Amino acid sequence: MTRPPFAEFSSLAIRELTDWIGGNALWTERLSEVLADHFLPAAEQAGFDRQEAWEALGEFTGQVFGGALEDLCTRTYDDPPQNVVADFLRKRGLRLPPLAKSYLEALRDSVPGVYEAVAVQPGHGVTIRDLVIDGDPIDVIEVSGSRQMVQWDRFVARVVEHGGKRVLAGGVFPLATESSKAVMNQLGTALHALVEEPGVVAEAFRGKVTNVMREAAPKLARLRVAQILASLNRPLPKLVNRDGDPYEFVEARYLLKPGDRRNIIARLDAERRLQRTGARPAKWDWVAKASEHPSRASSAGEGYALDTHPDGDTGRVVLANLTLTGKQLELSVNSRRRLGSARALLETLVGGQIGEPEISIKSVEGAMARRGDKPAPRRQTVPKRVEREITKRYLDSYYRKWLDEKIPALDGKSPCEAARDVEGREQLVALLKELENREARRARDTGVGYNALWLWRELGIEHLRR
């Protein structure tokens, strides 16, 4: 879909305003002050000076600058000229088309808001709900941003009336789940104080809310900067396998002795612990019951435990992979300790038909660095329809059990228990939205997602999904 006609006028308005500010010493200084207010406190907290932080933001500098410019447009100074939009339009307004002028006027009167995406039409628009002042969802035109959003995303933006339509101004930034909770708590405290003021009528209350949100603009911007800087400096998570050992890519390559290929295949096929997974080349998985190999990953400290399950069956785990190619037998495992037990199994079965192995070990970091230097090799992939079906079967089973599990995010209640009380339902709705948001993002990025709508129905809270 092409951009709506009025989008060209909003872009023109911002471009002309930015160029004009660049040639005006007073407004350049004021914009610099607003920009510093938006990102410098977060930068210093992250251990950067001003120049280091700006360089670290890299491609995100445009977003940060755009947010500061929008904030400047709404500010009124005691000393004249008091407002940048009014000053610009008075001096240059005759050069702008009416829709460009009206956009700047709407931006001048705007306030930032915290919103939730209720529904998304990629390439067209998004239906959003204001999380600060809970009301009916509204439709906004947002062409480029709607291609990046998925349902239940939370974000900060300014909604303005332009060309007879509601549109999002340029400074849209997403909020991480924990960040959105912190923002809502802070804003909730400020708004609660307004409610308790005696004699505040509805119109006055709306005006006070507008002031609170306008004053919150720098704090919201700092949160965005903090998110960006944290993501740039976040180390790789610690990855471990089921045994709690550091996750590594470990391979042992055995050369075959002449004439023994068929004998090796026959012996490997006969071993009950090996499951044939391919014919050309011949492949096997060493599969074991999960109950016979209890996970010890929790003892390895914080991080992510990675397991491979055959066909999504969580009752079984894959301990090793075997591939017979040409004159070579390759054994692949995910830790050095796992290599010892896998070699013992393999060499007991076919030790007389293979020589001494050549062993290679790569860390996760090393493998990622190496992959970044060269294009990924072509490989066969599972058809998407098959992958979707496997994913659905696995997650259907997983979430059916999840309904009765004790969940820390629900204060130790199961989803079924939480659905039966008011506070629990509120926590449950937030948890289900996070789940759906994660699956929608995965579907957008990989083409394989999961429709969790049935969970709302099963729990009897579908009416709260709004």
QUIJOVEN-V795090 format. One record per pair of residues at least 12 apart in sequence whose ideal C-beta (glycine too) atoms are under 6 Angstrom apart, sorted by the first residue. I is the first residue (numbers start at 1). J is the second residue. D is the distance in whole Angstrom. If there is no record, write none. Layout:
I_J_D / I_J_D
This chain:
1_123_4 / 1_124_6 / 3_143_5 / 4_141_6 / 6_99_6 / 6_162_6 / 6_163_3 / 9_97_6 / 9_99_4 / 9_100_4 / 10_103_5 / 12_100_5 / 13_100_4 / 13_103_5 / 13_104_5 / 17_88_6 / 20_88_6 / 27_84_5 / 31_72_5 / 34_68_5 / 34_71_6 / 34_72_5 / 35_68_4 / 37_218_5 / 38_68_5 / 38_218_5 / 38_221_4 / 39_64_5 / 39_225_4 / 41_222_6 / 42_222_4 / 42_225_4 / 42_226_4 / 46_229_4 / 56_232_6 / 60_228_5 / 66_170_5 / 66_171_5 / 67_171_4 / 67_221_5 / 70_169_6 / 70_171_5 / 71_217_5 / 72_84_6 / 73_85_5 / 73_107_5 / 73_108_5 / 74_214_6 / 85_104_5 / 85_108_4 / 99_163_6 / 103_162_5 / 106_160_4 / 106_161_6 / 106_162_6 / 107_160_6 / 110_158_4 / 110_160_5 / 111_210_5 / 111_213_4 / 111_214_5 / 112_156_6 / 112_158_6 / 112_213_6 / 112_217_5 / 112_220_6 / 113_130_6 / 114_131_5 / 114_132_6 / 114_156_6 / 114_183_6 / 115_128_4 / 115_155_6 / 116_129_5 / 116_131_6 / 116_154_5 / 117_149_5 / 117_151_6 / 117_153_4 / 118_137_5 / 120_146_6 / 120_149_5 / 120_151_6 / 122_146_5 / 122_147_5 / 123_147_6 / 125_139_6 / 125_140_6 / 125_141_5 / 125_142_5 / 125_146_6 / 126_142_5 / 126_146_5 / 126_149_6 / 127_139_5 / 132_187_6 / 140_159_6 / 140_166_4 / 140_168_6 / 141_165_5 / 141_167_5 / 142_168_5 / 145_172_5 / 150_440_4 / 150_441_5 / 150_444_6 / 151_440_5 / 152_433_4 / 152_436_6 / 152_437_4 / 154_175_5 / 154_180_4 / 155_172_6 / 155_174_5 / 155_175_6 / 156_173_6 / 156_220_5 / 157_172_4 / 173_224_5 / 177_434_6 / 179_223_6 / 190_212_5 / 194_208_5 / 237_303_6 / 237_304_5 / 238_303_3 / 239_304_5 / 239_306_6 / 239_364_6 / 240_297_5 / 240_300_4 / 240_303_6 / 240_305_5 / 241_334_5 / 241_335_5 / 242_295_5 / 242_307_5 / 243_296_6 / 244_296_4 / 244_297_5 / 244_299_5 / 244_300_4 / 245_335_4 / 245_337_5 / 247_306_6 / 247_334_5 / 247_364_6 / 248_335_6 / 248_361_6 / 248_363_6 / 249_362_4 / 249_367_5 / 250_333_5 / 250_339_5 / 250_361_5 / 251_332_5 / 251_360_5 / 252_331_4 / 252_357_4 / 252_359_5 / 253_328_6 / 253_330_5 / 253_357_6 / 253_358_5 / 254_329_4 / 254_354_4 / 254_357_5 / 255_355_5 / 256_327_5 / 257_353_5 / 260_353_4 / 264_350_5 / 264_353_5 / 265_282_6 / 267_349_5 / 267_350_5 / 268_284_6 / 271_349_6 / 273_286_6 / 274_286_6 / 275_287_5 / 281_323_6 / 281_324_6 / 281_325_5 / 282_324_4 / 283_323_5 / 284_322_4 / 285_318_5 / 285_321_6 / 286_319_5 / 286_320_4 / 287_310_5 / 287_316_5 / 287_318_6 / 288_317_6 / 288_319_6 / 289_316_6 / 290_315_5 / 290_317_5 / 312_390_5 / 312_394_3 / 320_333_5 / 320_342_4 / 329_354_6 / 331_346_6 / 384_447_5 / 387_448_5 / 388_448_5 / 391_448_5 / 395_450_5 / 403_415_5 / 403_416_5 / 404_416_6 / 409_431_6 / 410_427_5 / 415_428_6 / 415_459_6 / 419_459_4 / 419_461_6 / 425_461_6 / 429_464_5 / 435_452_6 / 436_452_5
